[in-house]
Amino acid sequence: MPRTVFCAKLKRELPGLEKPPFPSKLGERIYEHISKDAYDMWPAQQTLIINHYGLNLADPEARKILREQMEEFFFGEETATSEE
């Protein structure tokens, strides 16, 4: 039976990822709190962000911006909701 999580993005219990998507605190947080369905939404959003900002992922600053946008995409509403 697949592992389930209460998805912070989609606000319901869904199958989780099989493993953290990358090694970092953010990767671990995504693994613990984001469903596979929500994570599958990220590539399209990532492409929009890269194109909108003209990011060159060889640049460490561009990768930092993308990580910040990823955190906002998955957890931004959760933060806003918890402050209300």
Residue pairs with C-beta under 8 A, 6 or more apart in sequence:
2 15
2 16
3 15
3 16
3 18
4 13
4 14
4 15
4 16
5 13
5 14
5 15
5 16
5 32
5 33
5 34
5 35
6 12
6 13
6 33
7 13
7 14
7 33
7 34
7 35
7 37
7 38
8 33
8 34
8 38
8 74
8 75
8 78
9 34
9 35
9 38
9 41
9 73
9 74
9 75
9 77
10 35
10 37
10 38
14 35
14 36
14 37
14 38
15 35
15 36
15 37
16 31
16 34
16 35
16 36
17 30
17 31
17 34
17 35
17 36
17 39
19 31
20 27
20 28
20 30
20 31
21 27
21 30
21 31
21 39
26 67
26 70
26 71
29 75
30 39
30 74
33 74
33 75
34 74
38 74
42 70
42 73
42 74
45 69
45 73
46 66
46 69
46 70
49 55
49 65
49 66
49 69
50 57
50 66
53 62
53 65
55 62
55 65
55 66
56 62
57 63
57 66
